Amino acid sequence: MAPSRAGAVHVAVALLAVVATVAVAAAGGGGRKMASHGEGTNPRESPGPPAPAPAGGSAGQFRGQARLPRFAAPRHYELHLRPDLVACTFSGSVAITVAVSASTRFLVLNAADLSINSSSIRFQALAPTEVVFFKDDGVLVLGFSKPLPFGEGVLKMDFTGTLNDQMRGFYRSKYQYKGKERNMAVTQFESVDARRCFPCWDEPAFKAKFKLTLEVPSELTALSNMPVANTTVAGPIKTIRYQESPLMSTYLVAIVVGLFEYVEGVTVKGTRVRVYTQVGKSRQGKFALDVGVKSLNLYKDYFGTPFPLPKMDMVAIPDFAAGAMENYGLVTYREVTLLFDDKSSSASSKQNVAITVAHELAHQWFGNLVTMEWWTHLWLNEGFATWVSHLAVDSFFPQWNIWTQFLDSTTTALRLDSLEESHPIEVEIHHASEVDQIFDAISYEKGASVIRMLHSYLGADRFQKALASYIKKYAYSNAKTEDLWAVFEKETGEPVKDLMTSWTKQKGYPVINAKLKGNDMELEQAQFLLDGSSGPGMWIVPITSGCGAYDTQKKFLLKLKRDKLVIASQCGDRKKGGNFWTKLNVNGTGFYRVKYDDELGAALQNALETKKLSLMDKIGIIDDSHALSMARQQTLTSLLRLLYCYRGEADYSVLSHINSVTASISKISVDATPGLAGDIKQLLIKILLSPAEKLGWDPKNGESHLDVMLRPMLLLALVQLGHGKTINEGDRRFNIFIRDRNTSLLPPDTRKVAYLAVMHNVSSSNRSGYDALRKLYKESAEGEERLRVLGILSSCRDKGIVLESLNLIFTNEVRSQDAYLVVRGLQIEAREIAWNWLKENWERILKTVSVSSLVGDVIKGIATLFASNEKAAEVSKFFATRTTPGFERTLKQSLENVRISARWVEGIKSEPGLAQTVRELLGKS
């Protein structure tokens, strides 16, 4: 943690003729993510009436406001920083060209965790007569004795700060060089942490140009958004001046200082692209470099606008809270999301690197060139980057079938958005402390899913043309969601605003109840909630339907609560034949669920068994059925019968969803039917065993990327379900691997399976396997391998081992960003151990895991292991006086999930035919 600073200003400080220092020490949460050159327009106005522009009044009027007032705005920053990587401090000065547009005697901007030299503050020749800091808001108010002159003037001040260890603002990250630990200096400013590095107008709409100067040790590499303009060396220190940036928001400013090497490429338009790594790892950056160059080439054509900067740098950072950050021209990443090594990285890691790089580089257009006007419109950044990254990766690696895999994202969003504690895509933000909580599956995955829905509705060509027009219109400026819809309506002539507003301004989504009645299918929409209730939401739903085949699709907009689909007009005589079936939401392009009546459901199940359905529709049917079962709108019995139809499945994406459903059923059965839980696990093993045995443990020459990823997924599931043969084989291969790390018996893709198999037999009295894994963790230099081990160390029922593993997060062995992985490995049998550990160590956890979103992940990982209303009440009571805005939403969602599980448990207990069905399916050949 950064040291607290004495003398924080909470009241007005009159400037005297002596030197004074204002200590700006603010509290607040960290950011989560997992993840231009030329003139532009002025920042756009905030929604609603602009803040007043008082000529007088007191500084107190600016306390507790959602936004900074608009009577003065920055146009240009001259920023000079001097980081000290040994003392872990920095000093700096800033000269901000400010345009005053209304009568005021105040300048109101942001600052946090900085000591500002009060005597250095000047606006033109004017010194402020009062300097007031509102700690909870991160706001600095400068009051002057008379109204400020209209037009542009320069605000100057000097300041110092600490290179903190909280992975936000201007912070330090540790790395090894020649056997010694060293510090690098890194920035992470999204969402509201530029103010922790320099005083600024720290809101997206206050775009300005930046000119940076850094003073750093001569032997180090220092990177920023723009290329170096010139460098002067004076002994051990060099001064680097960077080219002026285009108009950009403060959260996109970036600085990285440390020892690096790089690999380099160039786009077709001559843009230089580099991947920077720690010394000795540059070879691992080659795959990301290739994807990066291809992404920039593709996006310039797709968006109809060239990449606006002269260079693109991507840097791997050892300590990094998010997955990656799209800083303009200088993208920062966790090492595991940028580096790929053929010898030690898995196929899933390779895919994750590709998706992450494509995502961050999409932001250079969607987010950086065109920026959301306020955090309410965050989804414009994250939803589009998520969607278009899949578009790019599908273009580069069509064999990965990435759009089928995209349904993982849709499922994640559907699950979160079926909670009462969800939020709209466009969520009102009333304070800076609230922003970090919306970097979630609603902004990312739901945002991307409704974009896919609109893309399907409009068609690829019309969609792309409208998107390119939007980018051109709002380049170097800010936009709101309404601005996007207006461009789409103008370009396509479709009622896009009415259609999409129902999806972005209200939370949740509908379930479409489909019933056959004569030659018609009656449709009725209702908001779907996992707690079994029905909310008041109504949507304009793009309905797609297929009947008996995929060549007779029909599309229409369901605008009312009820409507009907004339089956005869679509299906003809197919309805009379034995192969009749109809499927709504073809290929899952719509963000909604479907509940079929018994006749339609039986026909679809027959189509599934006779292999008539597409991969995407196979996924949609089982995901909807799982959700309906959780909400007690269908039985677990019917879900198991449907699940059994997938026993011959071989596709990675379909089996990925099957695996998620089996894990959910296995978990809930422990509480719902403890006497039947063993048989249910055996049934789930029966469903997964055939494709697992077909693939085996050993990779085969020429097998597909998807099969390489499928193998460990299935084997891991079998170990988690307690399949003895798989556990024993994993244990055998691990023992060989420990003696010979180069053995072909345990390649990177299947190592986690073996590690988990070892943990299955570990106890305090039999800990040799655990000790071997701990040794492997300490000795490995590869980030992915270390995380692989860390994620399973708590996967044990033994109290002593579980506590030893959980307590690792308090040691130097585990980076703060990775603490949640220890919790993620917990087994349901260890939930009380983990909960008691959390209660006993809560203050220590807060100090160790300083980023609020990561604290939320720890809470979620433990709380959601439970399935009783009593435990939900206990957890709620514990956090009643311990919640902060940074993880409040995650806590509420976790508690709601516990209550939903408790309700599901009660429903399963009352199912009369469940045991008979399980044994019947187990007995089938």
HUDA-V405044 format. One record per backbone hydrogen bond with DSSP energy under -1.0 kcal/mol. CO is the residue of the C=O (numbers start at 0). NH is the residue of the N-H. E is the energy in kcal/mol with one decimal. If there is no record, write none. Layout:
co-><CO & CO>
nh-><NH & NH>
e-><E & E>
This chain:
co-><19 & 19 & 21 & 22 & 23 & 32 & 53 & 57 & 58 & 59 & 70 & 72 & 74 & 75 & 76 & 77 & 78 & 79 & 80 & 81 & 83 & 83 & 87 & 88 & 89 & 90 & 91 & 92 & 93 & 94 & 95 & 96 & 96 & 97 & 98 & 99 & 103 & 104 & 106 & 108 & 109 & 113 & 114 & 115 & 116 & 117 & 121 & 122 & 125 & 129 & 131 & 133 & 133 & 137 & 138 & 139 & 140 & 141 & 142 & 142 & 150 & 152 & 153 & 154 & 155 & 156 & 157 & 158 & 159 & 160 & 161 & 163 & 168 & 169 & 170 & 172 & 174 & 176 & 179 & 181 & 183 & 184 & 185 & 187 & 188 & 192 & 193 & 193 & 194 & 199 & 199 & 200 & 202 & 204 & 207 & 208 & 209 & 210 & 211 & 212 & 213 & 215 & 216 & 220 & 222 & 226 & 229 & 231 & 233 & 235 & 236 & 237 & 238 & 239 & 240 & 240 & 247 & 248 & 249 & 254 & 255 & 256 & 257 & 260 & 262 & 264 & 266 & 270 & 271 & 272 & 273 & 274 & 275 & 276 & 277 & 280 & 281 & 282 & 283 & 284 & 285 & 286 & 287 & 288 & 289 & 290 & 291 & 292 & 293 & 294 & 295 & 297 & 298 & 309 & 311 & 312 & 313 & 314 & 322 & 324 & 326 & 328 & 330 & 331 & 332 & 333 & 334 & 334 & 340 & 345 & 346 & 347 & 348 & 349 & 350 & 351 & 352 & 353 & 354 & 355 & 356 & 357 & 358 & 361 & 361 & 362 & 364 & 364 & 368 & 369 & 370 & 373 & 374 & 376 & 377 & 377 & 378 & 380 & 381 & 382 & 383 & 384 & 385 & 386 & 387 & 388 & 389 & 390 & 391 & 392 & 396 & 397 & 400 & 401 & 403 & 404 & 405 & 405 & 406 & 407 & 408 & 409 & 410 & 411 & 412 & 415 & 417 & 418 & 424 & 430 & 431 & 434 & 435 & 437 & 439 & 440 & 441 & 443 & 444 & 445 & 446 & 447 & 448 & 449 & 450 & 451 & 452 & 453 & 454 & 458 & 459 & 460 & 461 & 462 & 463 & 464 & 465 & 466 & 467 & 468 & 469 & 473 & 476 & 478 & 479 & 480 & 481 & 482 & 483 & 484 & 485 & 486 & 487 & 488 & 493 & 494 & 495 & 496 & 499 & 499 & 500 & 503 & 508 & 509 & 510 & 511 & 512 & 513 & 514 & 516 & 518 & 518 & 519 & 520 & 521 & 522 & 523 & 525 & 528 & 540 & 540 & 542 & 543 & 544 & 545 & 553 & 555 & 557 & 560 & 562 & 564 & 564 & 566 & 566 & 567 & 570 & 572 & 573 & 576 & 580 & 582 & 584 & 585 & 589 & 592 & 594 & 596 & 597 & 598 & 599 & 600 & 601 & 602 & 603 & 604 & 605 & 606 & 607 & 613 & 614 & 615 & 616 & 617 & 618 & 619 & 620 & 621 & 622 & 623 & 624 & 625 & 626 & 627 & 627 & 628 & 634 & 635 & 636 & 637 & 638 & 639 & 641 & 642 & 643 & 645 & 650 & 651 & 652 & 653 & 654 & 655 & 656 & 657 & 658 & 659 & 660 & 661 & 662 & 663 & 664 & 667 & 668 & 672 & 672 & 675 & 676 & 677 & 678 & 679 & 680 & 681 & 682 & 683 & 684 & 687 & 688 & 689 & 690 & 691 & 699 & 703 & 704 & 705 & 706 & 708 & 709 & 710 & 711 & 712 & 713 & 714 & 715 & 716 & 717 & 718 & 722 & 723 & 724 & 725 & 726 & 727 & 728 & 729 & 730 & 731 & 732 & 733 & 735 & 739 & 746 & 749 & 750 & 751 & 752 & 753 & 754 & 755 & 757 & 765 & 766 & 767 & 768 & 769 & 770 & 771 & 772 & 773 & 774 & 775 & 781 & 782 & 783 & 784 & 785 & 786 & 788 & 791 & 793 & 797 & 798 & 799 & 800 & 801 & 802 & 804 & 805 & 806 & 807 & 814 & 815 & 817 & 818 & 819 & 820 & 822 & 826 & 827 & 829 & 830 & 831 & 832 & 833 & 834 & 835 & 836 & 840 & 841 & 842 & 843 & 844 & 847 & 850 & 851 & 852 & 853 & 854 & 855 & 856 & 857 & 858 & 859 & 861 & 862 & 867 & 868 & 869 & 870 & 871 & 872 & 873 & 874 & 878 & 883 & 886 & 887 & 888 & 889 & 890 & 891 & 892 & 893 & 894 & 895 & 896 & 897 & 898 & 899 & 900 & 901 & 902 & 903 & 904 & 907 & 912 & 913 & 914 & 915 & 916 & 917 & 918>
nh-><117 & 118 & 115 & 8 & 113 & 322 & 104 & 60 & 61 & 62 & 100 & 98 & 208 & 96 & 210 & 94 & 212 & 92 & 214 & 90 & 87 & 88 & 162 & 83 & 160 & 81 & 158 & 79 & 156 & 77 & 154 & 74 & 75 & 152 & 72 & 150 & 147 & 143 & 141 & 139 & 199 & 23 & 159 & 21 & 119 & 120 & 155 & 125 & 122 & 142 & 140 & 137 & 138 & 110 & 133 & 108 & 131 & 106 & 128 & 129 & 99 & 97 & 123 & 95 & 121 & 93 & 116 & 91 & 114 & 89 & 163 & 171 & 187 & 163 & 185 & 183 & 181 & 179 & 176 & 174 & 172 & 256 & 170 & 168 & 192 & 195 & 196 & 197 & 111 & 109 & 201 & 202 & 205 & 206 & 247 & 76 & 244 & 78 & 241 & 80 & 239 & 237 & 219 & 257 & 255 & 242 & 240 & 238 & 236 & 217 & 233 & 215 & 231 & 213 & 228 & 229 & 207 & 251 & 252 & 186 & 222 & 184 & 220 & 276 & 274 & 272 & 269 & 266 & 311 & 264 & 313 & 262 & 315 & 260 & 280 & 283 & 284 & 285 & 339 & 288 & 289 & 290 & 291 & 292 & 293 & 294 & 295 & 296 & 297 & 298 & 299 & 301 & 302 & 271 & 273 & 330 & 275 & 332 & 333 & 331 & 329 & 312 & 314 & 324 & 316 & 336 & 337 & 338 & 344 & 349 & 350 & 351 & 352 & 353 & 354 & 355 & 356 & 357 & 358 & 359 & 360 & 361 & 362 & 364 & 365 & 367 & 366 & 369 & 475 & 366 & 478 & 376 & 377 & 379 & 380 & 381 & 382 & 384 & 385 & 386 & 387 & 388 & 389 & 390 & 391 & 392 & 393 & 394 & 395 & 396 & 399 & 400 & 404 & 405 & 406 & 407 & 408 & 409 & 410 & 411 & 412 & 413 & 414 & 415 & 416 & 418 & 529 & 421 & 426 & 433 & 434 & 437 & 438 & 439 & 443 & 445 & 446 & 447 & 448 & 449 & 450 & 451 & 452 & 453 & 454 & 455 & 456 & 457 & 458 & 462 & 463 & 464 & 465 & 466 & 467 & 468 & 469 & 470 & 471 & 472 & 473 & 476 & 370 & 372 & 483 & 484 & 485 & 486 & 487 & 488 & 489 & 490 & 491 & 492 & 495 & 498 & 499 & 500 & 502 & 503 & 504 & 425 & 527 & 592 & 525 & 594 & 523 & 596 & 521 & 519 & 566 & 567 & 516 & 564 & 514 & 562 & 512 & 510 & 531 & 542 & 557 & 555 & 584 & 553 & 582 & 544 & 542 & 540 & 524 & 522 & 520 & 566 & 569 & 570 & 571 & 573 & 575 & 576 & 579 & 547 & 545 & 587 & 588 & 591 & 511 & 513 & 600 & 601 & 602 & 603 & 604 & 605 & 606 & 607 & 608 & 609 & 611 & 610 & 617 & 618 & 619 & 620 & 621 & 622 & 623 & 624 & 625 & 626 & 627 & 628 & 629 & 630 & 632 & 633 & 631 & 638 & 639 & 640 & 641 & 642 & 643 & 644 & 645 & 646 & 648 & 654 & 655 & 656 & 657 & 658 & 659 & 660 & 661 & 662 & 663 & 664 & 665 & 666 & 667 & 668 & 671 & 672 & 675 & 676 & 679 & 680 & 681 & 682 & 683 & 684 & 685 & 686 & 687 & 688 & 691 & 692 & 693 & 694 & 695 & 702 & 707 & 708 & 709 & 710 & 712 & 713 & 714 & 715 & 716 & 717 & 718 & 719 & 720 & 722 & 721 & 726 & 727 & 728 & 729 & 730 & 731 & 732 & 733 & 734 & 735 & 736 & 737 & 739 & 742 & 749 & 753 & 754 & 755 & 756 & 757 & 758 & 759 & 760 & 762 & 770 & 771 & 772 & 773 & 774 & 775 & 776 & 777 & 778 & 779 & 785 & 786 & 787 & 788 & 789 & 790 & 791 & 794 & 795 & 801 & 802 & 803 & 804 & 805 & 806 & 807 & 808 & 809 & 810 & 817 & 818 & 820 & 821 & 823 & 824 & 825 & 829 & 830 & 833 & 834 & 835 & 836 & 837 & 838 & 839 & 840 & 844 & 845 & 846 & 847 & 848 & 849 & 854 & 855 & 856 & 857 & 858 & 859 & 860 & 861 & 862 & 863 & 864 & 865 & 871 & 872 & 873 & 874 & 875 & 876 & 877 & 878 & 881 & 886 & 890 & 891 & 892 & 893 & 894 & 895 & 896 & 897 & 898 & 899 & 900 & 901 & 902 & 903 & 904 & 905 & 906 & 907 & 908 & 910 & 916 & 917 & 918 & 919 & 920 & 921 & 922>
e-><-1.5 & -1.1 & -3.7 & -1.4 & -1.4 & -3.9 & -1.0 & -1.3 & -2.0 & -1.6 & -2.7 & -3.3 & -2.0 & -3.0 & -2.4 & -2.2 & -2.3 & -2.2 & -2.2 & -1.4 & -1.4 & -1.3 & -1.9 & -3.5 & -2.8 & -2.9 & -2.6 & -2.7 & -1.6 & -2.4 & -3.0 & -3.4 & -1.1 & -2.4 & -2.0 & -2.5 & -3.3 & -2.6 & -2.9 & -3.2 & -2.1 & -4.4 & -2.0 & -4.1 & -1.6 & -1.4 & -3.0 & -2.4 & -2.8 & -2.8 & -3.4 & -1.4 & -1.6 & -1.4 & -2.7 & -2.4 & -2.7 & -2.1 & -2.4 & -1.7 & -2.7 & -3.6 & -2.7 & -3.2 & -2.0 & -2.3 & -2.0 & -2.7 & -2.7 & -2.5 & -1.5 & -2.9 & -2.1 & -1.3 & -2.9 & -2.6 & -3.2 & -1.5 & -2.8 & -2.3 & -2.2 & -2.7 & -3.2 & -2.5 & -3.0 & -1.2 & -2.2 & -2.0 & -2.1 & -3.0 & -1.2 & -1.5 & -1.4 & -1.8 & -2.4 & -2.8 & -2.8 & -2.2 & -2.5 & -2.5 & -3.1 & -3.0 & -1.7 & -2.3 & -2.0 & -2.6 & -2.9 & -3.2 & -1.5 & -2.7 & -3.3 & -2.3 & -2.2 & -2.5 & -3.4 & -1.7 & -2.2 & -1.6 & -1.7 & -1.2 & -3.1 & -2.4 & -3.0 & -2.8 & -2.2 & -2.6 & -1.8 & -2.1 & -2.6 & -3.0 & -2.1 & -1.6 & -2.0 & -2.0 & -2.2 & -1.7 & -2.1 & -1.3 & -2.7 & -2.1 & -2.2 & -2.3 & -2.8 & -2.6 & -2.1 & -2.5 & -2.3 & -2.0 & -2.4 & -3.0 & -1.7 & -2.6 & -2.9 & -1.3 & -2.4 & -2.4 & -3.2 & -2.3 & -2.2 & -1.7 & -1.4 & -2.2 & -2.6 & -3.0 & -3.2 & -1.1 & -1.3 & -2.7 & -3.0 & -1.8 & -2.1 & -2.2 & -2.5 & -2.0 & -2.5 & -2.6 & -2.7 & -2.3 & -2.3 & -2.6 & -2.3 & -1.5 & -1.2 & -1.6 & -2.5 & -2.4 & -1.4 & -2.3 & -1.7 & -2.1 & -2.2 & -2.4 & -1.9 & -2.0 & -1.6 & -2.1 & -2.1 & -2.0 & -2.2 & -2.3 & -3.1 & -1.6 & -1.1 & -1.5 & -2.3 & -2.6 & -2.4 & -1.3 & -2.1 & -3.2 & -2.2 & -1.5 & -1.5 & -1.5 & -1.2 & -2.4 & -1.3 & -1.5 & -2.6 & -2.2 & -2.2 & -2.9 & -2.2 & -1.9 & -2.9 & -1.4 & -2.5 & -1.4 & -1.0 & -2.1 & -1.2 & -1.9 & -1.3 & -2.0 & -2.4 & -3.0 & -1.5 & -2.6 & -2.2 & -2.6 & -1.5 & -2.2 & -2.0 & -2.2 & -2.8 & -2.3 & -2.1 & -2.8 & -2.3 & -2.1 & -2.5 & -2.3 & -2.1 & -2.3 & -2.4 & -1.8 & -2.1 & -2.2 & -2.1 & -2.3 & -2.1 & -1.9 & -2.2 & -2.1 & -1.3 & -2.0 & -2.2 & -1.8 & -2.2 & -2.7 & -2.1 & -2.4 & -2.2 & -2.5 & -2.3 & -2.1 & -3.1 & -2.5 & -1.4 & -1.6 & -2.3 & -3.0 & -2.6 & -2.0 & -1.4 & -2.6 & -1.5 & -1.5 & -3.1 & -1.8 & -1.9 & -1.2 & -3.0 & -2.8 & -2.2 & -2.3 & -3.2 & -2.9 & -1.7 & -1.2 & -3.1 & -2.1 & -2.1 & -2.3 & -2.7 & -2.1 & -2.7 & -2.4 & -2.5 & -3.2 & -3.0 & -1.0 & -1.1 & -3.5 & -2.0 & -2.2 & -1.5 & -1.3 & -1.0 & -2.1 & -2.2 & -2.2 & -1.2 & -1.4 & -3.0 & -2.8 & -2.9 & -2.5 & -1.9 & -2.1 & -2.2 & -2.0 & -2.1 & -2.3 & -2.2 & -1.9 & -3.1 & -1.4 & -2.1 & -1.9 & -2.3 & -2.1 & -1.6 & -2.4 & -2.4 & -2.1 & -2.2 & -2.3 & -2.6 & -2.0 & -2.4 & -2.0 & -3.2 & -1.3 & -1.5 & -1.7 & -2.6 & -2.0 & -2.2 & -2.8 & -2.0 & -1.3 & -1.7 & -1.5 & -2.1 & -2.4 & -2.2 & -1.4 & -2.3 & -2.7 & -1.6 & -2.2 & -2.7 & -2.3 & -1.9 & -2.4 & -2.7 & -2.1 & -2.4 & -2.1 & -2.7 & -1.9 & -1.7 & -1.3 & -2.5 & -2.3 & -1.9 & -2.1 & -2.3 & -2.5 & -2.1 & -1.7 & -1.6 & -2.3 & -1.4 & -2.9 & -2.0 & -1.7 & -2.7 & -1.8 & -2.0 & -1.6 & -2.1 & -2.1 & -1.2 & -2.5 & -2.4 & -2.5 & -1.9 & -2.2 & -2.1 & -2.5 & -1.8 & -2.9 & -1.5 & -2.2 & -2.8 & -2.0 & -2.3 & -2.3 & -2.2 & -2.4 & -2.1 & -2.0 & -1.4 & -2.4 & -2.6 & -1.9 & -1.9 & -1.3 & -1.6 & -2.7 & -2.4 & -2.2 & -2.2 & -2.0 & -1.3 & -1.4 & -1.4 & -2.8 & -2.1 & -2.0 & -2.5 & -2.2 & -2.1 & -2.5 & -2.1 & -2.1 & -1.7 & -2.1 & -2.2 & -2.1 & -1.9 & -2.8 & -2.2 & -1.9 & -1.8 & -2.2 & -2.6 & -2.6 & -2.1 & -2.3 & -2.6 & -2.4 & -1.2 & -1.4 & -1.5 & -2.0 & -2.0 & -1.2 & -1.5 & -1.1 & -2.2 & -1.0 & -1.8 & -1.8 & -1.4 & -2.3 & -2.6 & -2.4 & -2.0 & -2.4 & -2.3 & -2.4 & -1.7 & -2.6 & -2.3 & -1.8 & -1.9 & -3.4 & -1.1 & -1.9 & -2.4 & -1.4 & -1.6 & -2.3 & -2.8 & -2.4 & -1.3 & -3.1 & -1.9 & -1.5 & -1.8 & -1.9 & -2.1 & -2.0 & -2.8 & -2.4 & -2.4 & -2.1 & -2.0 & -1.2 & -1.4 & -2.3 & -2.3 & -2.5 & -2.3 & -2.5 & -2.1 & -2.2 & -1.9 & -2.1 & -2.3 & -2.3 & -2.2 & -2.2 & -2.3 & -2.6 & -1.9 & -1.9 & -2.6 & -2.2 & -1.7 & -2.1 & -2.5 & -2.2 & -2.3 & -2.6 & -2.2 & -1.7>
